[in-house]
Amino acid sequence: MNSRKVQLASFDRLLTIMDELRQQCPWDKKQTIQTLRHLTIEETYELGDAILENNLNEVKKELGDLLLHIIFYAKIGSETKDFDIADVINGICEKLIDRHPHIYSDVVVENEEDVKRNWENLKLKEGNKSVLEGVPKSLPAMVKANRIQDKVAGVGFDWEEPYQVFDKLKEELDELQQEVNANDHDKIEAEFGDVLFSMINYARFLKIDPESALERTNKKFIKRFQYLEEKAKAMNKPLLDMSLAEMDVFWEEAKSVAINTKGEAF
């Protein structure tokens, strides 16, 4: 791996390039914090895709794209004299030191859960009015639910055992079915949300990231369906002209092909 000297030199090189682009490139000169926002979100999702695919070369590239955005925001902040990259870095350094008193002070912790509880309590002492104050409003609903549950668990508002969460999930499923039978669409939607929230909570107890789990299933479904499409095309038969039983043959075949070639079902 590169030495600290090489790492610092590469960071300085990026800062210099950013200065040059901001001065000379018509596109870069026009950008604002607002215009970069949606691009940053897109880059974050691309990093997420690379991580899910365990493509470390792509992870490296996407981290570079995200780092560029951070440098870009800091450059704009320096132009308005609100902050620069040193303020950004020193700010996170101070936060890390303050929120790790078990490393930089005399606080003793026993495990990861102690660390998380200390983290949330320290944020409240810093002036946050609610444990949930730091959950971004624009997060996708599934990610937001996971963060909400994780944060309240950090201050002790949590189930004690996984089976309790599973029992709650079954209870929510029963309530959903009751509303389905009653055919009340608004209540069905509310109960469906409760089921999803409970599923996400159960995933947390199983040490599973629900977003990653669902995306894994998305990718698996896409591969199987595209296999089905390829087989239908080879038969010169549109999917709309195939029966569900005919399609199911290729669907099961897709699973068999995946097991034989990769050792896991797609």
WOSULSUL-V463749 format. One record per backbone hydrogen bond with DSSP energy under -0.5 kcal/mol. CO is the residue of the C=O (numbers start at 0). NH is the residue of the N-H. If there is no record, write none. Layout:
((CO | NH) (CO | NH))
This chain:
((2 | 6) (3 | 7) (4 | 8) (5 | 9) (6 | 10) (7 | 11) (8 | 12) (9 | 13) (10 | 14) (11 | 15) (12 | 16) (13 | 17) (14 | 18) (15 | 19) (16 | 20) (17 | 21) (18 | 22) (19 | 23) (20 | 24) (23 | 25) (24 | 28) (25 | 29) (26 | 29) (26 | 30) (27 | 30) (31 | 35) (32 | 36) (33 | 37) (35 | 39) (36 | 40) (37 | 41) (38 | 42) (39 | 43) (40 | 44) (41 | 45) (42 | 46) (43 | 47) (44 | 48) (45 | 49) (46 | 50) (47 | 51) (48 | 52) (49 | 54) (50 | 53) (53 | 55) (54 | 58) (55 | 59) (56 | 60) (57 | 61) (58 | 62) (59 | 63) (60 | 64) (61 | 65) (62 | 66) (63 | 67) (64 | 68) (65 | 69) (66 | 70) (67 | 71) (68 | 72) (69 | 73) (70 | 74) (71 | 75) (72 | 76) (73 | 77) (74 | 78) (75 | 79) (76 | 81) (76 | 82) (83 | 87) (84 | 88) (85 | 89) (86 | 90) (87 | 91) (88 | 92) (89 | 93) (90 | 94) (91 | 95) (92 | 96) (93 | 97) (94 | 98) (96 | 99) (99 | 102) (99 | 103) (100 | 104) (100 | 106) (110 | 114) (111 | 115) (112 | 116) (113 | 117) (114 | 118) (115 | 119) (116 | 120) (117 | 121) (118 | 122) (119 | 123) (120 | 124) (121 | 125) (122 | 127) (123 | 126) (129 | 132) (130 | 133) (131 | 134) (133 | 135) (135 | 138) (139 | 143) (140 | 144) (141 | 145) (142 | 146) (143 | 147) (144 | 148) (145 | 149) (146 | 150) (147 | 151) (148 | 152) (149 | 153) (151 | 154) (151 | 156) (152 | 155) (155 | 157) (160 | 163) (160 | 164) (161 | 165) (162 | 166) (163 | 167) (164 | 168) (165 | 169) (166 | 170) (167 | 171) (168 | 172) (169 | 173) (170 | 174) (171 | 175) (172 | 176) (173 | 177) (174 | 178) (175 | 179) (176 | 180) (177 | 181) (178 | 182) (178 | 183) (182 | 184) (183 | 187) (184 | 188) (185 | 189) (186 | 190) (187 | 191) (188 | 192) (189 | 193) (190 | 194) (191 | 195) (192 | 196) (193 | 197) (194 | 198) (195 | 199) (196 | 200) (197 | 201) (198 | 202) (199 | 203) (200 | 204) (201 | 205) (202 | 207) (203 | 206) (207 | 209) (208 | 212) (209 | 213) (210 | 214) (211 | 215) (212 | 216) (213 | 217) (214 | 218) (215 | 219) (216 | 220) (217 | 221) (218 | 222) (219 | 223) (220 | 224) (221 | 225) (222 | 226) (223 | 227) (224 | 228) (225 | 229) (226 | 230) (227 | 231) (228 | 232) (229 | 233) (230 | 234) (231 | 236) (232 | 235) (237 | 240) (238 | 241) (242 | 246) (243 | 247) (244 | 248) (245 | 249) (246 | 250) (247 | 251) (248 | 252) (249 | 253) (250 | 254) (251 | 255) (252 | 256) (253 | 257) (254 | 258) (255 | 259) (256 | 260) (257 | 261) (257 | 262) (257 | 263) (258 | 262) (265 | 223))
